[in-house]
Amino acid sequence: MFQSRSTSKSFLASAFTIFELTYHGVVRSVRKSHGNALMSILTNMLQAAIFVLAFFAMFEILGLRRTAVRGDFLLYIMSGIFLYMTHTKTMGAVAGAEGPASPMMQHAPMNTIIAILSAAFGALYVQTLSLIAILFIYYTIVPFEIENAAAAYGMILISWLYGIALGMVFLAIKPWNPGVVSIMSTVYQRANMIASGKMFLANSLPGYMRDMFDWNPLFHLIDQCRGFTFLNYDPHYSSISYPIYVSLVFLVLGLLGEFYTRRAVSISWSAKR
């Protein structure tokens, strides 16, 4: 009566179980910041709107508006803000996902991969809805046209993938030293406010300044996104393949680190902290 019986599931049944767990994990992830999912999305929309208005005021005060691409100025700002927020929010969500020592992992068949997928898709869901809502509201006020909307959203998806990859690296390191990882994550997010290059066009930067941003995959993605958004801009100094390669490298490193940490971590590690 007390024997454990292992039941073999078909591939379809296992896939459905993973999908169901991920779905419930996404719902939990979206409601983590607020009990009402709608309020969670509205809060994120408000953050994005504040970012856009703050950068709009900065461009006006510093007189940087003339450096923008020919076209809708607010759309130029939003093309950088949306990619930056998608990347940083995803990275933060994945880095803060349930770890191997979390009480949630004691409930089978829950595992860390499902927790990571839930955090990543929850972040993408909120950011995509916020993007659609803000663009719809702005379009009702000032009609605009995006040259290649599907490709521009593709850049957002790559920035989301890059956020997952970096978040997994931080997640793998976090059980070993949570304080250092928290500081590193915060410093990276704050530094990317400038290092992402969302205030500049790669084509208009001199070579010595472009070298300061060229290492950052997010700089390439924002520049390429503006190429797909505006008819009058053709990026010459950025690449789509570079962010993808960097994301895959960090993703592999994160998976290896997470696998090693999962085998070594213990709930007693946090007892002394």
N, C-alpha and C positions, 0 to 999 in steps of 0.2 A: 504493500500500500504506500510505503514511503520511498519507494525507488523512483529515481528520476528517469524519465523516458525521453530520449531524444527523438524528435519527429523531424524527418527530412522534408523540406519544402521544395516545391518546384521553383524555377527561376522566376516565373511570373508572380507567384505568391510572395516570394522574397522581395521582388521589386515593388509590389503593391504595399507591403509592410513598411519598406523604407520610405516610399512616397507618403504614406499616411502619417508616419512619425515626423517626417520633415514638414508636412503641412501643419501639424499641430505645433511643432517647434517654431515655425514662422509666425503663427498666430501669437504664441507666447512671447516671441522676440519683439513683435510689433507693439504688443501691449505692455512691454517691460517699462517703458518710460511713462506710460499713462494707462490707466485701466480701460479707458475708452479708445479704441483703435483710431477713430476719426479725430480725436483730439491729438493723438500722437502724430498723425499726418499733418494736421493744421499747425502744430508746433514746429514741425520741420519746414513747412512752407513759410512760416514767419521768419525762421532763421535764414532761409535762402533769400527772402525779400529784404531782410535787414542787410545781408551781405551785399546784395545788388545795389541798394541805396547808398551804402557806405562807400563802395567803390565808385559809384557815380559821382558822389560829392567829392571824393578824393581826386578824380580826374578833372573835375571842374575847378577845384581850388588850385591844384598844381599845374593846370593848363596842359594836361597830357592828352586832351581829347583830339588834338590834331594828329597824334601818332596812331590813332585807331584806324581800322580798315574802313574803306568807303562803304557805307551801308548803315543799317540801323544800329545806333550806338549802344542802346540797352541790350540788344541781342548780342552785340560784341562782348559786353560784360558778362551776360548770362552764360555764354558759351564757355567761359573760363570758370565761372562760379559753380555751375552744375557738375563739371568734371571733377573739380577740386572737392566738392562736398560728397559726391558719390564715392570717390577714392578714400577720403579720410573717414567717412561714416562707416564704410564697409570694413576698413582696416580696424577701426575701433571696435566694431561689433564682433568681428572674428577673433580679435585679440582678447576680448572679454567673454568669449563663449565658455560654456561649461567644460572644465578640464577633466582629466581622468580621475582625480580625487574628489570630484563633486558628488554630492548625495544623489543627483539625478542619474549618475552612472550605475547606481545600485538597482535601477529598475530596468530589467531586460525587456526588450532587446535594444534599449537605448545605448548609444556609444558616442564617442567624441566626433566621429565623422558626421553623424546626423546633427549633432549640436553645431558644428561648423557650417554645414549646409543651411541649417535653419537661420543662423545669424546672417549669413551672406545673402540668402534670398529675401530675408526680412528687410535688410538694408536696401536691396535693389527695389523691392516693392514700394517702400516708402519714398525713395528718391524718384522713382519713375512717376508715381502718382503726383508728387509735388511738382515735378517738371511739367507734366501735362496740364495740371491745374494752373500754374503760373503762366505758362505760354498761352493757354486759352484765355485767361483774364486779360493778358496784355494784348492778345490779338483782337479782342472785342473793342479795345480802346484805340490801338494803332495797328491796323492790318500790316502784316509783314509776310515775306516769302523766304523760305529756307531752300537753298539750291538742291541739296540732297539730304533729306531728313533721315532716311534709313542709314546712310553711311555716317552721319553725324551721331546718331544714336549708337552706332557700332563703336565709335570712339568712347562713348560712355560705358559700354559693356567691357571694353578693354581696360578702362580705368577701374572698373569694378573688379575685373580679374586681377589686376595689379594690387588692388586693396586686399583681396583674399590672400594673395601670395605673401605680402608683407605681414598681414595679420596672423597668418599661420606661423611665420617665423617668430613673431613676438609671443604667440600662444605657446610655442614649444619651449621658449626660454623662460616664460613667466613663472612656472613652478620652482625653478632654481633660484630666482631672485626677483620677486614681484616688484619691489621698490624701484630697482634699476630699470626694469622694463617699462614701468609706468612713466618714469622720467624720460626715457628714450622715445616712447610713443608721443608724449606731449611735445617734446622738442621737435620731433619730426613734423608733426602737424603744424606747429607754429612756423617752423622754417619754410614749409611749403607754401605759406601765404605769399612769400616773395619768390622762393626758388622754383615754383611751378611756372613762373613767367606769364601768368594770366593777364598781367597788365601791359605786356609788350607783344609786338609782332616779331617773329623770328626774322622775317625778310628785312625789317627796318633796323635791326640791331647791328652795330659794328662787330667785327669778328672777335675782338677781345672780350666784349660783353656777352656775345653768344656762347663763348666757351664756358662762361660761368653758369649757364643753364642747360647746356647740351647734355650733361650727364643724367639729367632727370627725365625719366620716361614720361612723367606727367606733362612736362614742357612740350614734348613731341606730340602727345595726344591732343593737348589744347590747340596747338598750332594746326594740326591736321583737321581737327573738328571745325576750326574757323575756315579752312579751305573748303570743306563740304557745306558749310553754312552760307558763305557769301560767294556770289558770282565773281566779284572783282578781286578775289584773293586766291593766289596759287602758291602754297608753301613750297619753298625750295631747300630749306635747311633742316627739315624734320622728317622723321620716318615712322611708318606704322609697324614695321617688323621689329625695330629695336625694343619698344615697350613689350611686345609679345614675347620676345626671347628672354628679356629680363624677368617678366612675370613667370614664365615657365621655370627658369632657374630657381627663383625664390620659392616657387610652389613645390618643387622637388626637395629643396632644402628644408622647407617647412614640414613636408610629409615625413622625411627622414627624422627630423628632430622631434616631431610629435610622436612617432612610433617609438623612438628611444626613450623619450620622457615618460610615455605611458607605461613602459615596462619597469621604470625605475622609481616613479613617483610614489609617495606614501602620504596618507592623510596626516600623519604625525609631523610632516615637514613644517607645517604652519603652526605647530603647537608653541614653538619658541618665539613666534612673531607676535 
